[in-house]
Amino acid sequence: MNKAVYLTPLMAAIILSPLSGQDTIVTETISYRAGSTELVGYLAYDSSIKGKRPGIVVVHEWTGINDYARFRARELAKEGYVAFAADMYGGGREVPFSEARSMSGKVGSDFPLIRERFNAALAVLKGQGSVDTSRVGAIGYCFGGGIVLNMARMGTDIQGVVGFHSSINTGLDAGPGDVKTKLLVIQGAGDPAAPEAKQRAFRSEMDSAGADYRYIIYPGVNAHNFTNPEGQSYHPEEAEKAWQEMLGFFEGLF
């Protein structure tokens, strides 16, 4: 079990659309349901790959399923994964910043709802004939990082979870034996949404729970959303390092 802190110096209707520049990458917008709510997710895969491959659920930032979540799904597809960007808000909508705090707080604090909607997305991913259902993981950004970490706290039965600049303290704490999946958690040292005291509390929680996790801190990042090129706090070098850490994590699992 590796729990070290790593300090490092330093991104229904189905519509098929091959991507320019790599015409073997295919994307699909898929409508699905969780309870009475219609959700709209985004699937990406490389049609040139034959046979089954690992699948990854991608959970969006606090504004909802957006271009960045779709971009990351496509990037995963280029790496040989089947990726499904989940919709946690319903209707495939992206909310304005003025509504993001309220919406993310409402959904993010409703743990049965999180489980229902995440598992609905997971079922869509596992339902793809090209996915090896024994090799499945999830990644999330900001709000989405909190979602995937909470699914780990709730004992989700997938092989690995990666959170980028996550909401690490959400009011749901893991007890001994609760976390059954391996975790990779990547934060900026000066993240205002996860100050040092909260980061210490998260690591203490994971230690007490006996979780198998790595916690990577980028000391030069004094901002929250450092991986999104369209954000005001983008750090390109650290974003690329974080992406490579994720790829190495999943390669080791799968």
GULUMZA-403433 format. One record per residue: residue in one letter; y, x, z negated of N, C-alpha, C in turn. Coordinates in nm, 2 decimals. Each point is the difference from the previous one (the first is absolute). Example, Ala and Ser with C-alpha at 12.3 -4.5 7.8 and 13.67 -1.06 7.14 Angstrom:
! GULUMZA-403433
SITE residuo    n.Y    n.X    n.Z   ca.Y   ca.X   ca.Z    c.Y    c.X    c.Z
SITE       A  -0.57   1.32  -0.78   0.12  -0.09   0.00   0.12   0.09   0.00
SITE       S   0.11  -0.04   0.07   0.11   0.09   0.00   0.11  -0.08  -0.08
END
This chain:
! GULUMZA-403433
SITE residuo    n.Y    n.X    n.Z   ca.Y   ca.X   ca.Z    c.Y    c.X    c.Z
SITE       M  -0.12   0.08   0.00   0.12  -0.08   0.00   0.12   0.09   0.00
SITE       N   0.10  -0.02   0.09   0.11   0.08   0.01   0.13  -0.08  -0.03
SITE       K   0.06   0.04  -0.11   0.12  -0.08  -0.05   0.12   0.09  -0.01
SITE       A   0.00   0.11   0.08   0.11   0.10  -0.01   0.13  -0.05   0.06
SITE       V   0.11   0.04  -0.05   0.13  -0.03   0.06   0.03   0.12   0.10
SITE       Y   0.03  -0.03   0.13   0.02   0.10   0.10   0.15   0.01   0.03
SITE       L   0.06   0.11  -0.02   0.14   0.03   0.02   0.01   0.07   0.14
SITE       T   0.07  -0.06   0.09   0.02   0.06   0.13   0.14   0.00   0.04
SITE       P   0.05   0.10   0.08   0.14   0.01   0.02   0.06  -0.10   0.10
SITE       L  -0.04   0.00   0.06   0.08  -0.08   0.09   0.02  -0.14  -0.07
SITE       M  -0.30  -0.79   0.79   0.01  -0.16   0.06  -0.13  -0.07   0.04
SITE       A  -1.08  -2.81   0.69   0.06   0.10   0.02   0.01   0.06   0.13
SITE       A   0.14   0.09   0.01   0.04   0.05   0.13  -0.02   0.15  -0.01
SITE       I  -0.04   0.06   0.10  -0.02   0.14   0.01   0.07   0.05   0.13
SITE       I   0.09   0.10  -0.02   0.08   0.05   0.12  -0.05   0.14   0.02
SITE       L  -0.05   0.04   0.11  -0.05   0.13   0.03   0.11   0.08   0.07
SITE       S   0.03   0.12  -0.04   0.11   0.08   0.06  -0.03   0.15   0.00
SITE       P  -0.05   0.06   0.11  -0.02   0.15   0.00   0.14   0.06  -0.02
SITE       L   0.00   0.12  -0.07   0.12   0.07  -0.02   0.03   0.10   0.11
SITE       S   0.13   0.01   0.04   0.04   0.10   0.10  -0.02   0.14  -0.06
SITE       G  -0.04   0.09   0.08  -0.03   0.14  -0.04  -0.14   0.02  -0.05
SITE       Q  -0.06  -0.10  -0.05  -0.14   0.01  -0.04  -0.07  -0.13   0.02
SITE       D  -0.04  -0.03   0.13  -0.03  -0.13   0.03  -0.14  -0.05  -0.05
SITE       T  -0.07   0.09  -0.08  -0.12  -0.04  -0.06   0.03  -0.06  -0.14
SITE       I   0.12   0.01  -0.05   0.03  -0.06  -0.13   0.04  -0.15   0.03
SITE       V  -0.07  -0.09  -0.06   0.02  -0.14   0.02   0.04  -0.06  -0.13
SITE       T   0.10  -0.10   0.01   0.05  -0.07  -0.12  -0.03  -0.15   0.01
SITE       E  -0.02  -0.06  -0.11  -0.02  -0.15   0.00   0.08  -0.06  -0.12
SITE       T   0.07  -0.10   0.03   0.06  -0.08  -0.10  -0.09  -0.12  -0.04
SITE       I  -0.05   0.00  -0.13  -0.11  -0.09  -0.03   0.05  -0.10  -0.11
SITE       S  -0.01  -0.13   0.02   0.02  -0.10  -0.10  -0.12  -0.02  -0.08
SITE       Y   0.01   0.00  -0.14  -0.11  -0.03  -0.09   0.06  -0.07  -0.12
SITE       R  -0.09  -0.04  -0.09   0.04  -0.08  -0.11  -0.04   0.05  -0.14
SITE       A   0.08  -0.02  -0.10  -0.04   0.02  -0.14   0.03  -0.13  -0.07
SITE       G  -0.10  -0.08  -0.04   0.02  -0.13  -0.05   0.07  -0.09   0.10
SITE       S   0.11  -0.05  -0.04   0.08  -0.09   0.10   0.11   0.07   0.07
SITE       T   0.01   0.13  -0.02   0.11   0.08   0.07  -0.05   0.07   0.12
SITE       E   0.08  -0.02   0.11  -0.03   0.07   0.12   0.06   0.14   0.00
SITE       L  -0.07   0.10   0.03   0.04   0.14   0.00  -0.01   0.05   0.14
SITE       V   0.09   0.10   0.03  -0.01   0.06   0.13   0.00   0.15  -0.01
SITE       G  -0.11   0.06   0.03  -0.02   0.14  -0.01   0.00   0.07   0.14
SITE       Y  -0.02   0.13   0.00   0.01   0.08   0.12  -0.11   0.11   0.00
SITE       L  -0.09  -0.01   0.10  -0.11   0.08   0.01   0.03   0.11   0.11
SITE       A  -0.05   0.12  -0.03   0.01   0.11   0.10  -0.13   0.08   0.00
SITE       Y  -0.04   0.04   0.12  -0.12   0.07   0.02   0.00   0.08   0.13
SITE       D  -0.09   0.10   0.01  -0.01   0.07   0.13  -0.12  -0.05   0.07
SITE       S   0.02  -0.06   0.12  -0.11  -0.06   0.07  -0.09   0.10   0.07
SITE       S   0.04   0.13   0.00  -0.08   0.10   0.06  -0.12   0.04  -0.09
SITE       I   0.01  -0.03  -0.13  -0.10   0.05  -0.09  -0.11  -0.10   0.00
SITE       K  -0.12   0.05   0.01  -0.12  -0.09   0.00  -0.06   0.01  -0.14
SITE       G  -0.06  -0.11  -0.03  -0.07  -0.01  -0.13   0.09  -0.03  -0.11
SITE       K  -0.06  -0.01  -0.12   0.08  -0.04  -0.12   0.08   0.12  -0.06
SITE       R   0.11  -0.03  -0.06   0.08   0.10  -0.06   0.06  -0.06  -0.13
SITE       P   0.06   0.09  -0.09   0.06  -0.06  -0.12   0.12  -0.09   0.03
SITE       G   0.03  -0.09  -0.10   0.11  -0.09   0.01   0.10   0.02  -0.11
SITE       I   0.13  -0.02   0.02   0.10   0.02  -0.10   0.09  -0.13   0.00
SITE       V   0.03  -0.06  -0.11   0.10  -0.10  -0.02   0.13   0.07  -0.03
SITE       V   0.11  -0.04   0.06   0.13   0.05  -0.02   0.09  -0.11  -0.06
SITE       V   0.06   0.03  -0.12   0.08  -0.10  -0.06   0.15   0.04   0.00
SITE       H   0.08  -0.09   0.04   0.14   0.02   0.04   0.09   0.03  -0.12
SITE       E   0.12   0.04   0.03   0.11   0.01  -0.10   0.05  -0.13  -0.05
SITE       W   0.10   0.00  -0.08   0.05  -0.12  -0.07   0.07  -0.10   0.09
SITE       T   0.03   0.04   0.12   0.07  -0.10   0.10  -0.11  -0.08   0.08
SITE       G  -0.13   0.03  -0.02  -0.10  -0.07   0.07  -0.05   0.08   0.12
SITE       I  -0.10  -0.06   0.07  -0.06   0.07   0.11   0.10   0.03   0.11
SITE       N   0.02   0.13   0.02   0.12   0.04   0.08  -0.05   0.10   0.11
SITE       D   0.10   0.06   0.07  -0.04   0.10   0.11  -0.06   0.12  -0.06
SITE       Y   0.04   0.04  -0.12  -0.06   0.12  -0.06  -0.14  -0.02  -0.04
SITE       A  -0.04  -0.11  -0.05  -0.14  -0.03  -0.03  -0.08   0.00   0.13
SITE       R   0.05  -0.06   0.11  -0.07   0.00   0.12  -0.01   0.14   0.06
SITE       F   0.11   0.08  -0.01   0.00   0.13   0.04  -0.12   0.08  -0.07
SITE       R  -0.01  -0.01  -0.13  -0.10   0.07  -0.07  -0.14  -0.04   0.04
SITE       A  -0.02  -0.13   0.03  -0.13  -0.05   0.05  -0.03   0.07   0.13
SITE       R   0.10   0.01   0.09  -0.03   0.07   0.13  -0.03   0.14  -0.02
SITE       E   0.07   0.07  -0.09  -0.03   0.14  -0.03  -0.14   0.02  -0.05
SITE       L  -0.04  -0.09  -0.09  -0.14   0.01  -0.05  -0.10  -0.02   0.12
SITE       A   0.03  -0.09   0.09  -0.09  -0.03   0.11  -0.01   0.13   0.09
SITE       K   0.11   0.07   0.01  -0.01   0.13   0.08  -0.09   0.10  -0.07
SITE       E  -0.01  -0.01  -0.13  -0.09   0.09  -0.08  -0.14  -0.04   0.00
SITE       G  -0.04  -0.12   0.07  -0.13  -0.04   0.01  -0.04  -0.11  -0.10
SITE       Y   0.09  -0.06  -0.07  -0.02  -0.11  -0.09   0.03  -0.13   0.07
SITE       V  -0.07  -0.11  -0.05   0.05  -0.13   0.02   0.09  -0.04  -0.11
SITE       A   0.13  -0.03   0.03   0.10  -0.03  -0.10   0.05  -0.14   0.01
SITE       F   0.01  -0.07  -0.12   0.05  -0.13   0.00   0.12  -0.01  -0.10
SITE       A   0.12  -0.03   0.05   0.12  -0.01  -0.08   0.00  -0.15  -0.05
SITE       A  -0.01  -0.01  -0.14  -0.02  -0.13  -0.06   0.14  -0.06  -0.02
SITE       D   0.00  -0.13  -0.01   0.12  -0.08  -0.03  -0.01  -0.06  -0.14
SITE       M   0.08   0.05  -0.09  -0.01  -0.05  -0.14   0.10  -0.11  -0.03
SITE       Y   0.09  -0.03   0.10   0.10  -0.11  -0.03  -0.03  -0.13   0.07
SITE       G  -0.07   0.01   0.11  -0.03  -0.13   0.08   0.08  -0.01   0.12
SITE       G  -0.05  -0.05   0.11   0.07  -0.03   0.12   0.04   0.12   0.08
SITE       G  -0.05   0.12  -0.05   0.04   0.12   0.07   0.14   0.04   0.00
SITE       R   0.07  -0.05  -0.11   0.15   0.01   0.00   0.04   0.13  -0.07
SITE       E   0.11   0.05   0.04   0.07   0.11  -0.06   0.13  -0.06  -0.06
SITE       V   0.02   0.02  -0.13   0.12  -0.06  -0.07   0.11   0.10   0.00
SITE       P   0.13  -0.05  -0.01   0.11   0.09  -0.01   0.00   0.07  -0.14
SITE       F   0.07   0.11  -0.01   0.01   0.08  -0.12   0.05  -0.09  -0.12
SITE       S   0.09  -0.10   0.04   0.05  -0.08  -0.11  -0.11  -0.09  -0.06
SITE       E  -0.11  -0.02   0.06  -0.11  -0.08  -0.05  -0.12   0.08  -0.04
SITE       A   0.00   0.13   0.03  -0.12   0.08  -0.02  -0.03   0.02  -0.14
SITE       R   0.10   0.02  -0.09  -0.04   0.02  -0.14  -0.06  -0.13  -0.06
SITE       S   0.06  -0.11   0.03  -0.06  -0.13  -0.05  -0.14  -0.02   0.05
SITE       M  -0.02   0.01   0.13  -0.13  -0.02   0.06  -0.10   0.09  -0.04
SITE       S   0.03   0.13  -0.01  -0.10   0.10  -0.04  -0.03  -0.02  -0.15
SITE       G   0.10  -0.04  -0.08  -0.03  -0.02  -0.14  -0.09  -0.12  -0.02
SITE       K   0.02  -0.11   0.08  -0.07  -0.12  -0.01  -0.15   0.02   0.04
SITE       V  -0.02   0.07   0.11  -0.14   0.02   0.05  -0.06   0.11  -0.08
SITE       G   0.07   0.11  -0.03  -0.05   0.11  -0.07  -0.05  -0.02  -0.14
SITE       S   0.06  -0.10  -0.06  -0.04  -0.03  -0.14  -0.11  -0.11  -0.01
SITE       D  -0.04  -0.05   0.11  -0.10  -0.11   0.00  -0.14   0.07   0.04
SITE       F  -0.07   0.05  -0.10  -0.11   0.08   0.03  -0.12  -0.08   0.07
SITE       P  -0.02  -0.13  -0.04  -0.10  -0.07   0.08   0.04  -0.02   0.15
SITE       L   0.13  -0.02   0.02   0.04  -0.01   0.14  -0.01   0.13   0.07
SITE       I   0.03   0.11  -0.06  -0.02   0.13   0.06  -0.15   0.02   0.04
SITE       R  -0.09  -0.03  -0.09  -0.14   0.01   0.03  -0.04  -0.09   0.12
SITE       E   0.05  -0.12   0.00  -0.04  -0.10   0.10   0.05   0.05   0.14
SITE       R   0.12   0.04   0.01   0.06   0.04   0.13  -0.05   0.14   0.05
SITE       F  -0.02   0.09  -0.10  -0.05   0.13   0.05  -0.14  -0.02   0.04
SITE       N  -0.08  -0.08  -0.07  -0.14  -0.02   0.04  -0.02  -0.07   0.13
SITE       A   0.10  -0.09   0.03   0.00  -0.07   0.13   0.02   0.10   0.11
SITE       A   0.10   0.10  -0.02   0.02   0.10   0.10  -0.12   0.09   0.02
SITE       L  -0.06   0.03  -0.12  -0.12   0.09   0.00  -0.12  -0.07   0.08
SITE       A  -0.01  -0.13  -0.01  -0.10  -0.07   0.07   0.02   0.00   0.15
SITE       V   0.13  -0.01   0.04   0.03   0.02   0.14  -0.04   0.13   0.06
SITE       L   0.03   0.11  -0.08  -0.03   0.13   0.04  -0.15   0.02   0.01
SITE       K  -0.07  -0.04  -0.10  -0.15   0.02  -0.01  -0.07  -0.09   0.11
SITE       G   0.07  -0.11   0.05  -0.05  -0.08   0.10   0.00   0.05   0.14
SITE       Q   0.07   0.12   0.01   0.01   0.06   0.14  -0.13   0.07   0.02
SITE       G  -0.06  -0.02   0.12  -0.13   0.05   0.03   0.00   0.15   0.00
SITE       S   0.11   0.07   0.02   0.01   0.14   0.01   0.02   0.07  -0.13
SITE       V   0.00  -0.08  -0.11   0.03   0.06  -0.14  -0.13   0.02  -0.07
SITE       D  -0.02   0.12  -0.05  -0.11   0.03  -0.09   0.04  -0.05  -0.14
SITE       T  -0.05  -0.11  -0.05   0.04  -0.06  -0.12  -0.04   0.08  -0.12
SITE       S  -0.07   0.11   0.01  -0.03   0.08  -0.11   0.10   0.11  -0.01
SITE       R   0.10   0.01   0.09   0.10   0.10   0.00   0.14  -0.07   0.02
SITE       V   0.05  -0.04  -0.11   0.13  -0.08   0.01   0.09   0.05  -0.11
SITE       G   0.13   0.01   0.03   0.10   0.04  -0.09   0.13  -0.09   0.02
SITE       A   0.10   0.04  -0.08   0.13  -0.07   0.01   0.11   0.09  -0.03
SITE       I   0.12  -0.02   0.06   0.12   0.08  -0.03   0.11  -0.10  -0.02
SITE       G   0.10   0.04  -0.07   0.12  -0.09  -0.02   0.12   0.08  -0.03
SITE       Y   0.12  -0.05   0.04   0.13   0.06  -0.01   0.08  -0.08  -0.10
SITE       C   0.06   0.06  -0.10   0.10  -0.06  -0.09  -0.07  -0.12  -0.07
SITE       F   0.05  -0.12   0.03  -0.07  -0.12  -0.04  -0.15   0.00   0.03
SITE       G  -0.03   0.04   0.13  -0.13   0.00   0.04  -0.09   0.10  -0.07
SITE       G   0.07   0.11  -0.05  -0.08   0.10  -0.08  -0.04  -0.06  -0.13
SITE       G   0.10  -0.08  -0.06  -0.04  -0.08  -0.12  -0.11  -0.10   0.02
SITE       I   0.00  -0.06   0.12  -0.11  -0.09   0.03  -0.14   0.07   0.00
SITE       V  -0.01   0.11   0.07  -0.13   0.06   0.01  -0.04   0.06  -0.13
SITE       L   0.10   0.05  -0.08  -0.04   0.06  -0.13  -0.04  -0.12  -0.09
SITE       N   0.06  -0.11   0.01  -0.05  -0.12  -0.08  -0.13  -0.04   0.04
SITE       M  -0.03   0.00   0.13  -0.14  -0.03   0.04  -0.10   0.09  -0.06
SITE       A   0.04   0.13   0.00  -0.09   0.10  -0.07  -0.02  -0.04  -0.14
SITE       R   0.11  -0.03  -0.07  -0.01  -0.04  -0.14  -0.09  -0.12  -0.02
SITE       M   0.00  -0.09   0.10  -0.08  -0.12  -0.01  -0.14   0.02   0.05
SITE       G  -0.04   0.13   0.03  -0.14   0.03   0.03  -0.04  -0.02   0.15
SITE       T   0.10   0.01   0.09  -0.04  -0.02   0.14  -0.11   0.09   0.05
SITE       D  -0.09  -0.06   0.08  -0.12   0.07   0.04   0.02   0.07   0.13
SITE       I   0.10   0.09   0.01   0.02   0.08   0.12  -0.01   0.15  -0.04
SITE       Q   0.00   0.09   0.10  -0.03   0.14  -0.04   0.12   0.08  -0.04
SITE       G   0.12  -0.04   0.05   0.11   0.08  -0.04   0.13  -0.07   0.02
SITE       V   0.10   0.03  -0.08   0.14  -0.06   0.00   0.10   0.11   0.00
SITE       V   0.10  -0.01   0.08   0.12   0.09   0.00   0.13  -0.08  -0.01
SITE       G   0.08   0.05  -0.10   0.13  -0.06  -0.02   0.11   0.10   0.02
SITE       F   0.09  -0.04   0.09   0.12   0.09   0.03   0.12  -0.06  -0.07
SITE       H   0.07   0.08  -0.08   0.11  -0.04  -0.08  -0.01  -0.15  -0.05
SITE       S  -0.11  -0.01  -0.07  -0.05  -0.13  -0.05   0.08  -0.06  -0.11
SITE       S  -0.01  -0.13  -0.02   0.04  -0.07  -0.12  -0.12   0.03  -0.10
SITE       I   0.01   0.10  -0.08  -0.11   0.05  -0.08  -0.02  -0.08  -0.13
SITE       N   0.11  -0.06  -0.06  -0.01  -0.07  -0.12   0.03  -0.15   0.03
SITE       T  -0.10  -0.08  -0.01   0.02  -0.14   0.05  -0.03  -0.11  -0.10
SITE       G  -0.04   0.04  -0.12  -0.04  -0.09  -0.11  -0.15  -0.03   0.00
SITE       L  -0.07   0.06   0.09  -0.15  -0.01   0.00  -0.05   0.14  -0.03
SITE       D  -0.07   0.02  -0.11  -0.06   0.13  -0.04  -0.15   0.00   0.01
SITE       A  -0.05   0.11   0.05  -0.15   0.01   0.01  -0.06   0.04  -0.13
SITE       G  -0.11  -0.06  -0.03  -0.08   0.04  -0.12  -0.11   0.10   0.04
SITE       P  -0.07   0.05  -0.09  -0.11   0.09   0.03  -0.11  -0.06   0.09
SITE       G  -0.02   0.07   0.11  -0.10  -0.05   0.10   0.05  -0.10   0.10
SITE       D   0.13  -0.04  -0.01   0.05  -0.10   0.09   0.02   0.05   0.15
SITE       V   0.04   0.13   0.01   0.03   0.06   0.13  -0.12   0.06   0.06
SITE       K  -0.05  -0.06   0.10  -0.13   0.04   0.06   0.02   0.07   0.13
SITE       T   0.12   0.01   0.05   0.03   0.07   0.13   0.08   0.13  -0.03
SITE       K  -0.01   0.09   0.09   0.08   0.13  -0.02   0.14  -0.03   0.05
SITE       L   0.09   0.07  -0.07   0.14  -0.02   0.02   0.07   0.13   0.04
SITE       L   0.10  -0.01   0.09   0.10   0.10   0.03   0.13  -0.06  -0.01
SITE       V   0.09   0.05  -0.09   0.13  -0.06  -0.03   0.10   0.11   0.02
SITE       I   0.10  -0.03   0.09   0.10   0.10   0.04   0.14  -0.05  -0.03
SITE       Q   0.07   0.07  -0.08   0.14  -0.04  -0.04   0.10   0.12   0.01
SITE       G   0.12  -0.04   0.01   0.11   0.09  -0.01   0.03   0.02  -0.15
SITE       A   0.03   0.13  -0.04   0.03   0.02  -0.14   0.12  -0.07  -0.05
SITE       G   0.10  -0.02   0.08   0.12  -0.07  -0.04   0.01  -0.14   0.05
SITE       D  -0.11  -0.06   0.02   0.00  -0.14   0.05   0.06  -0.09  -0.10
SITE       P   0.12  -0.07   0.03   0.06  -0.08  -0.10  -0.08  -0.12  -0.03
SITE       A  -0.09  -0.05   0.08  -0.08  -0.11  -0.03  -0.12   0.04  -0.08
SITE       A  -0.03   0.13  -0.02  -0.11   0.05  -0.08   0.04   0.12  -0.07
SITE       P   0.09  -0.01  -0.10   0.05   0.12  -0.07  -0.11   0.06  -0.08
SITE       E   0.03   0.12  -0.05  -0.10   0.09  -0.06  -0.08  -0.07  -0.11
SITE       A   0.06  -0.08  -0.08  -0.07  -0.07  -0.11  -0.10  -0.10   0.06
SITE       K   0.03  -0.07   0.10  -0.09  -0.09   0.07  -0.12   0.08   0.06
SITE       Q   0.03   0.11   0.06  -0.10   0.08   0.06  -0.10   0.05  -0.10
SITE       R   0.05   0.05  -0.12  -0.08   0.04  -0.10  -0.09  -0.12  -0.05
SITE       A   0.06  -0.11  -0.01  -0.08  -0.12  -0.05  -0.11  -0.04   0.10
SITE       F   0.03   0.01   0.13  -0.10  -0.03   0.09  -0.12   0.10  -0.01
SITE       R   0.03   0.13  -0.01  -0.11   0.10  -0.01  -0.08  -0.02  -0.13
SITE       S   0.07  -0.03  -0.10  -0.07  -0.03  -0.13  -0.09  -0.12   0.01
SITE       E   0.05  -0.10   0.07  -0.09  -0.12   0.03  -0.12   0.03   0.07
SITE       M   0.02   0.08   0.11  -0.12   0.04   0.09  -0.10   0.09  -0.08
SITE       D   0.06   0.09  -0.08  -0.09   0.08  -0.08  -0.08  -0.08  -0.10
SITE       S   0.07  -0.09  -0.07  -0.07  -0.09  -0.09  -0.11  -0.09   0.06
SITE       A   0.03  -0.04   0.13  -0.09  -0.08   0.07  -0.12   0.07   0.06
SITE       G   0.01   0.14   0.00  -0.11   0.08   0.05   0.01   0.00   0.16
SITE       A   0.11  -0.03   0.05   0.01  -0.01   0.15  -0.01   0.14   0.07
SITE       D  -0.06   0.00   0.12  -0.01   0.12   0.08   0.12   0.00   0.09
SITE       Y   0.10   0.08  -0.03   0.13   0.00   0.07   0.06   0.13   0.02
SITE       R   0.08   0.02   0.10   0.10   0.11   0.02   0.14  -0.06  -0.01
SITE       Y   0.08   0.08  -0.06   0.15  -0.05  -0.01   0.08   0.12   0.05
SITE       I   0.06  -0.02   0.11   0.08   0.10   0.07   0.15  -0.03  -0.02
SITE       I   0.08   0.10  -0.05   0.14  -0.01  -0.02   0.07   0.09   0.09
SITE       Y   0.10  -0.05   0.08   0.09   0.09   0.08   0.13   0.02  -0.08
SITE       P   0.02   0.12  -0.06   0.11   0.02  -0.09   0.14  -0.01   0.07
SITE       G   0.00   0.03   0.13   0.13  -0.01   0.07   0.04  -0.13   0.05
SITE       V  -0.08  -0.11  -0.03   0.04  -0.13   0.04   0.05  -0.08  -0.11
SITE       N   0.13  -0.02   0.00   0.07  -0.08  -0.10   0.04  -0.13   0.06
SITE       A  -0.09  -0.07   0.06   0.02  -0.13   0.07  -0.13  -0.08   0.00
SITE       H   0.01  -0.12   0.03  -0.12  -0.09   0.00  -0.08   0.00   0.13
SITE       N   0.05  -0.07   0.10  -0.07  -0.02   0.12   0.02   0.12   0.09
SITE       F  -0.08   0.11  -0.03   0.03   0.13   0.08  -0.08   0.01   0.13
SITE       T  -0.09  -0.09   0.03  -0.09   0.01   0.11   0.05  -0.08   0.13
SITE       N   0.09  -0.09  -0.02   0.04  -0.09   0.11   0.12   0.06   0.08
SITE       P  -0.02   0.03   0.12   0.11   0.06   0.08   0.12  -0.09   0.01
SITE       E  -0.01  -0.13  -0.02   0.11  -0.09   0.01   0.07  -0.02  -0.13
SITE       G  -0.05   0.06  -0.10   0.06  -0.01  -0.14   0.11   0.10  -0.02
SITE       Q   0.08  -0.02  -0.10   0.11   0.09  -0.03  -0.04   0.12  -0.08
SITE       S  -0.12   0.00  -0.05  -0.05   0.11  -0.08  -0.12   0.07   0.06
SITE       Y   0.00   0.00   0.13  -0.11   0.07   0.07   0.00   0.15  -0.01
SITE       H  -0.12   0.05  -0.04  -0.02   0.14  -0.01  -0.12   0.04   0.10
SITE       P   0.03   0.04   0.12  -0.10   0.02   0.10  -0.11   0.10  -0.04
SITE       E   0.03   0.11  -0.06  -0.10   0.10  -0.03  -0.10  -0.06  -0.11
SITE       E   0.05  -0.06  -0.10  -0.08  -0.06  -0.10  -0.08  -0.12   0.05
SITE       A   0.06  -0.08   0.09  -0.07  -0.11   0.06  -0.12   0.05   0.08
SITE       E   0.02   0.11   0.08  -0.11   0.05   0.07  -0.11   0.06  -0.09
SITE       K   0.04   0.07  -0.10  -0.10   0.06  -0.10  -0.08  -0.12  -0.06
SITE       A   0.07  -0.10  -0.04  -0.06  -0.12  -0.06  -0.11  -0.06   0.09
SITE       W   0.04  -0.02   0.13  -0.09  -0.05   0.10  -0.13   0.09   0.01
SITE       Q   0.03   0.13   0.01  -0.12   0.09   0.01  -0.09   0.00  -0.12
SITE       E   0.07  -0.02  -0.12  -0.08  -0.01  -0.12  -0.09  -0.13   0.00
SITE       M   0.05  -0.11   0.05  -0.07  -0.12   0.02  -0.12   0.02   0.09
SITE       L   0.03   0.07   0.12  -0.11   0.02   0.10  -0.11   0.08  -0.06
SITE       G   0.04   0.10  -0.08  -0.11   0.09  -0.06  -0.07  -0.08  -0.11
SITE       F   0.06  -0.09  -0.07  -0.06  -0.08  -0.10  -0.11  -0.09   0.06
SITE       F   0.04  -0.07   0.11  -0.10  -0.09   0.06  -0.11   0.08   0.07
SITE       E   0.04   0.11   0.06  -0.11   0.08   0.07  -0.10   0.04  -0.10
SITE       G   0.04   0.04  -0.12  -0.09   0.04  -0.11  -0.09  -0.12  -0.04
SITE       L   0.06  -0.12   0.00  -0.08  -0.12  -0.05  -0.10  -0.04   0.11
SITE       F   0.04   0.00   0.13  -0.07  -0.06   0.10  -0.08   0.10   0.09
END
